[in-house]
Amino acid sequence: MNHSAILQGKRALIFGAGGSIGAAAAAEFAAEGAEVFLSGRHSARLDIVGERIAAAGGRVHAIETLLENLAFELGPDGIRVVGLRTTANTDSAAIRGTAQVMGMPEEEMFAVLAGLNFLKTPARVADTAKAAALIASDRFRLLTGTVVNSSAGAALD
């Protein structure tokens, strides 16, 4: 593949770099001259992606501790950094649109999605919003530098 170094001198932070799309994006950015910073949930996958990019001559750094680093930087100012891992919300417009495109009744799509989580219950937008509000409240005032799983188990590895 012919690369023109259109990203020479640029820096790119790639979230989800351990997955197929993130890994491909990171490799492409590096091949185009960017210095890439890899972030993701699986340090072993980030290591593999980083090794491949480095072997191809790219400049790469793994920063799987992004949330921890932000918490360290922002904590003295009283700012907490918390990620929220969620699942597909059955009452979102995107899910309703997907059901329509697939020619599937919405209720059937909701049942399929509910079956993907451990609790076998549909997740709703309001559930995610309430989890985020609770985490942001002073009830969790010591929580920072981490990701909270609010996916009914669907996002567990």
Secondary structure as GFF3:
##gff-version 3
##sequence-region A 1 157
A	DSSP	beta_strand	11	15	.	.	.	ID=ss1
A	DSSP	alpha_helix	20	31	.	.	.	ID=ss2
A	DSSP	beta_strand	35	39	.	.	.	ID=ss3
A	DSSP	alpha_helix	43	55	.	.	.	ID=ss4
A	DSSP	beta_strand	59	62	.	.	.	ID=ss5
A	DSSP	alpha_helix	66	74	.	.	.	ID=ss6
A	DSSP	three_ten_helix	75	77	.	.	.	ID=ss7
A	DSSP	beta_strand	82	85	.	.	.	ID=ss8
A	DSSP	alpha_helix	93	101	.	.	.	ID=ss9
A	DSSP	alpha_helix	106	114	.	.	.	ID=ss10
A	DSSP	alpha_helix	125	136	.	.	.	ID=ss11
A	DSSP	three_ten_helix	138	140	.	.	.	ID=ss12
A	DSSP	beta_strand	146	149	.	.	.	ID=ss13
###
